[in-house]
């Protein structure tokens, strides 16, 4: 899952995401462990939008992502921001930091993109290993409901400035979704070029994620409906977990 092609168009296709609002929300959830100079891990940081927002809110940020293409975009964005953010090219399951962190975030359903339950368990264990006792890990996931009722076998089309994207899904019996992205973008010669990316999103029941967190040394402090502090519902499309390192 290199996402090298996807990285070229990621910011354009996610320009509807309000990173400022989401960063404020994550900061509220992290407030019990935030102190001056807190070190925050932005796991699967992608093109660095959340990393910059969290640095702006006073965190000392480390961004980690396995995609060189995503990190190239992140590096340019961070240079423009003026913040000193360390970027590491690592998969979540192979996380290897230089020291410990006070808290961690993983946003926009990145956990669903980890390569199955075993990789999620490895990622949780690695975050736990490098987190100080009492630190908080906040992340969101697309729910089983969203996989089965929204993504499902549907096709979505995005007609954005500079790129046209056809997003095709195929739902599997285990609620994972195979995703094929076809991008059509105009090159410097005025010709349209086609490129693509394929990957799988995995979905997990809430209790399964809780068990994986507890196995990794976390206690679950709350599971919320996205962008709220209300309990997750049966028809929530995204669930937000707050876990404390014991």
Secondary structure, DSSP 8 states (H G I E B T S, - for coil): ---HHHHHHHHHHTTT--HHHHHHHHHHHHGGG--TT-EEEEET-TTSHHHHHHHHTT-EEEEEES-HHHHHHHHHHHHHHT---EEEE--GGG---SS-EEEEEE-TTHHHHSSSHHHHHHHHHHHHHTEEEEEEEEEEEE-HHHIIIIITT-EEEEEETTEEEEEEEEE-TTS-EEEEEEEEEE-TTS-EEEEEEEEEE----HHHHHHHHHHTTEEEEEEEETTSSSB--TT-SEEEEEEEE-
